[in-house]
């Protein structure tokens, strides 16, 4: 991150009101009568109804549209273990994306304890407030334990997005990249560099989509994960291979695809040169990819290359998945997010990229978007994601039997989702107009900082 961009980012977060989210009322509050309904004595009526039947909380409160974004700050983006407080800007950003992409309200919950059971106990205690739990930036292997434990304890969707959101987006991108490169998805040789939350979950997702375990070579900081290595954690042992290959360089020979979810600048020129024709290179470490994008393009002009960066073609990011997975899960009152829903999300994202991009969306991004080497996934924020991916997830929840609420008419449901897209567009314009009005008239906090 260059100095000028860092300065802009700090100004963005501090300008007018600190942070990126706020709480707004959804009911009238302009009269004494309004307030008597909102609080005492009127609020006693829904209290009594929920006391008699707990599911009425979804009718009378915001529970059904409220997600907790929970982190202990132990694995934050490229910064690592920075702790709960320093993780807050990321979690606020996640809450913002939930709202603007899927009209889901979200609160960030930072927990200042890395002990897995303490995290579990805390989340279990606050769960009645929420309709879903999004675990975020929690290090491996603890993240696997925490998610599994909470899924067994709670009857609302629990999703560790660093695992499953990443896996869904990567899988969708790989399916499309294979189609463009003319490679058979189930038979490609894949090297996954990074055996944490994203790497393990991606490998699991790919096997559910038809890739054999024998086609995947996983590499961590100590080299290839092989059965000859001692003291492997359980989640790594799942993908251990009987092989004499020990290093990333050896694994890359005749590889069809590289999926990097590790750290920047660890992929070298010769490792790209030994890959098969039309290689697929996903260098997803943030903010610095495993290999520089321009260098990779120069070394392998026949490659399909993706990163996690917004400023480069083919951004692979879990924001393509998590808002819509939760939207579908919340709308069907699902008890969990299962594999069927995740596969449905990946397939829907991949399918959307193959469709013609409407002119109004082309204009938004200021470039020609057409399925091919530099457009293997929809752009983040494409409003069509809300309808296509959410519908796929909702259908999968119902068909797999974990939905507690059906959808009588999917045609009507799509109309409702489209209305949410329109509302968010209006909301975005209002925010920009407000920002422009206040640009030369900063709020009280900004004025105080100048004194």
Secondary structure, 3 states (H helix, E strand, C coil): CCHHHHHHHHHHHHCCCCCCCCCCCCCCCCCHHHHHHHCCCCHHHHHHHHHHCHHHHHHHCCHHHEEEEEECCCCECCCECCCCHHHHHHHHHHHHHHHHHHCCEEEEEECCCCCHHHHHHHHHHHHHHCCEEEECCCCCCHHHHHHHHHHHHCCCEEEEHHHHHHHHHHHHHHHHHHHHHCCCHHHCCEEEECCCHHHHHHHHHHHHCCCCHHHEEEEECCEECECCCCCCCHHHHCCCECCCCCCHHHHCCCCCEEEECCCCCCCCHHHHHCCCCCCEEEECCCCCCCCCHHHHHHHCCCCEEEECCCCCCCECCHHHCHHHHHHHHHHCCECCCCHHHHHHHHHHHHHHHCCCCCHHHHHHHCCCCCCECCECCCCCCCCHHHHHHHHHHHHHHHHCCCECCCCCCHHHHHHHHHHHHHHHHHHHHHHHHHHHHHCCCCCHHHHHHHC
